[in-house]
């Protein structure tokens, strides 16, 4: 505990290492699954329209957009509580999965 009587994030992580490790592992699986789903869908569309040569450009766009997202978070959301950031990210992921599901169903 620090001088204010509050536990820092680093102290909490050290205290509950396996909970944090397991949580990040599961979140990483969901995150990777989203990239794989989007990439596979884009590749199927590229094959349909005979544009498979553009797949590296698609991957580059994913990387660049991810970089911009990190810059935005670092500039404007750095002081936002972790719980709110996790909830917002989780909400966006759920909405994205639902949109992908609806798009493939139609």
FIKOL-930264 format. One record per residue (C-alpha): residue in one letter; residue number from 0; x, y negated, z. Coordinates in steps of 0.25 Angstrom, whole numbers. Example, Ala and Ser with C-alpha at 12.3 -4.5 7.8 and 13.67 -1.06 7.14 Angstrom:
// residues 2
R resn resi     x     y     z
R    A    0    49    18    31
R    S    1    55     4    29
//
This chain:
// residues 106
R resn resi     x     y     z
R    X    0     0     0     0
R    X    1     5   -14    -3
R    X    2     5   -26     6
R    X    3   -10   -29     3
R    X    4   -14   -15     8
R    X    5   -18   -11    -6
R    X    6   -13     2   -13
R    X    7    -6    -1   -27
R    X    8    -8     7   -39
R    X    9     5    13   -39
R    X   10     3    17   -25
R    X   11   -10    23   -28
R    X   12    -4    31   -40
R    X   13     7    36   -32
R    X   14    -3    41   -21
R    X   15   -13    47   -31
R    X   16    -3    51   -42
R    X   17   -11    63   -47
R    X   18   -24    56   -48
R    X   19   -18    45   -57
R    X   20   -10    55   -65
R    X   21   -23    64   -68
R    X   22   -31    52   -71
R    X   23   -21    46   -81
R    X   24   -20    60   -87
R    X   25   -35    61   -89
R    X   26   -36    47   -95
R    X   27   -24    50  -104
R    X   28   -31    62  -109
R    X   29   -44    54  -112
R    X   30   -36    43  -119
R    X   31   -28    52  -127
R    X   32   -41    60  -131
R    X   33   -46    46  -136
R    X   34   -34    44  -145
R    X   35   -35    58  -151
R    X   36   -50    56  -154
R    X   37   -48    43  -160
R    X   38   -36    48  -168
R    X   39   -42    60  -173
R    X   40   -55    53  -177
R    X   41   -47    43  -184
R    X   42   -39    53  -191
R    X   43   -51    61  -196
R    X   44   -57    47  -201
R    X   45   -43    45  -208
R    X   46   -44    58  -215
R    X   47   -58    56  -219
R    X   48   -54    43  -226
R    X   49   -40    48  -231
R    X   50   -33    38  -222
R    X   51   -24    47  -214
R    X   52   -12    38  -217
R    X   53   -19    27  -208
R    X   54   -18    36  -195
R    X   55    -5    30  -190
R    X   56   -11    16  -192
R    X   57   -23    21  -183
R    X   58   -13    26  -172
R    X   59    -6    13  -173
R    X   60   -19     5  -171
R    X   61   -22    14  -158
R    X   62    -8    11  -153
R    X   63    -9    -4  -156
R    X   64   -23    -6  -150
R    X   65   -18     2  -137
R    X   66    -7    -8  -136
R    X   67   -16   -20  -137
R    X   68   -25   -14  -127
R    X   69   -13   -12  -117
R    X   70    -9   -27  -120
R    X   71   -23   -32  -117
R    X   72   -24   -23  -104
R    X   73   -10   -29  -100
R    X   74   -14   -43  -102
R    X   75   -29   -44   -97
R    X   76   -32   -32   -89
R    X   77   -19   -30   -81
R    X   78   -26   -35   -68
R    X   79   -38   -27   -70
R    X   80   -40   -15   -60
R    X   81   -36    -2   -65
R    X   82   -50     4   -62
R    X   83   -57    -6   -71
R    X   84   -47    -4   -82
R    X   85   -48    11   -81
R    X   86   -64    10   -81
R    X   87   -63     1   -93
R    X   88   -54    10  -101
R    X   89   -62    22   -97
R    X   90   -75    15  -102
R    X   91   -68    11  -115
R    X   92   -64    26  -117
R    X   93   -78    31  -114
R    X   94   -84    21  -124
R    X   95   -73    25  -134
R    X   96   -76    40  -133
R    X   97   -91    37  -134
R    X   98   -89    29  -147
R    X   99   -80    39  -153
R    X  100   -91    50  -150
R    X  101  -102    42  -156
R    X  102   -94    38  -168
R    X  103   -91    53  -171
R    X  104  -105    57  -168
R    X  105  -110    47  -179
//
